[in-house]
Each structure stands twice: as C-alpha cells, then as structure tokens.
C-alpha cells in the first residue's frame, strides 16, 4: 500500500480507531495507549525503538542496564510480551526473574493487558483470547502461542521461547557477590534457558550490575 493510499485509509477512521491502528504499527504508540499518563523520557522512547525491531521480526540480543526506577521492567517485561503476542500469536514468550513474587507480577500484567487490548487488534482473523490460564502461564485460543514465567532457578521443562526475557536474575548486592549464586545462574542459563530459545528467537537481559562476572558480564565475555 502506498503512503497516499494508507493516509486515505486513516482518514476514514475515528480518533479511537486511529489510535488503535497506530498502536499495532508502533510499540511506542501501544505503550502510550496503555499508559496515557506516563512521561515518555528519551530513554523510554529508545527502549521502545529497540523493542520495535523484535516486534517487526528481527532477531536481537539486548542487555539492558541502567539505574533503578527508570521504568525498564514496565517498558519491557510488564508490557512488551502482550504486544509481541498480539502481533505474533503463534510465538512463545518466556520470562524469568529471581523470585515467584516478581515473575507472577510480570505474568499478571501481561495477561491483563492481552485480555484488555487483544480485542481491539485491527484486521485480526478472529478475536485473540486467553485460553489456559494459571499464575505463571497462559496460551492463546486457536493459536500455538503463549506466555510462560518462572524463576531463574525454577526450571522450564518442556517450554520453548521465541522471546526470552531475563529480568532481575539476582535479588540484591549480597547475592550478586556470591560465587555460588553466580555460578548457579550461569549454569541455569547454559543448561535450562539458552536451549529453550527457538531458531531466530530474541533475548533481553535486564539487570543491575554489581559484579564484573555476573550473568551479563559472562554473556558479554562469551559473545
């Protein structure tokens, strides 16, 4: 479709329909639609632009590290999987964090957003609906895709991931300084999570850096 033809189609839409249409074309617009009161700081827009590449089908491996309270988890882990699954309902998203409380928050946020907004996906063959639904997992009715969340040491037997997000694999600075904990997390990455990644899949690692040889450091050293 040419730009002129696309503009003509947009002119036929109501304001709300136009917002919906733009949201499915741009993750930033979706994020703004979901959180209308959020301030879109430059780093937030930049994160949205990185996530857009994955939503558009590109394969990427991102390591995100910036100070606490900068909206990393909100912009990425709590929101992006819902958008990704609406764009790609045949794909699988896996999220892992240091605790059940944390990954359960991520799961609930994405389940809620998917349920609220998937009914407004333009030009969908039929409504996207949540099927099997537990505290850590949901799938999509009439599609192969779904969402799964687990702890970094909790395992992921039988699961696969087209998008794997590791968010806060270490609880605090004390754990970050433990050689035993660092080795456990690295082994879980090698033996549990990396093998679950499907061909062409993307990875996002979000963490505070306390140590040079943490998960992010070892990933960089082995890249």
Secondary structure by P-SEA (a helix, b strand, c coil): ccaaaaaaaaaaccaaaaaaaaaaacaaaaaaaacccccccaaaaaaaaaaaaaaacccbbbbbbbcccccccccccccaaaaaaaacccbbbbbbcccaaaaaaaaaaaaaaaaaccccccccccbbbbcccccccccccccccbbbbbccccccccccccbbbbccccccccccccaaaaaaaaaaaacccccccccbbbbbbbbbbcccccaaaaaaaac
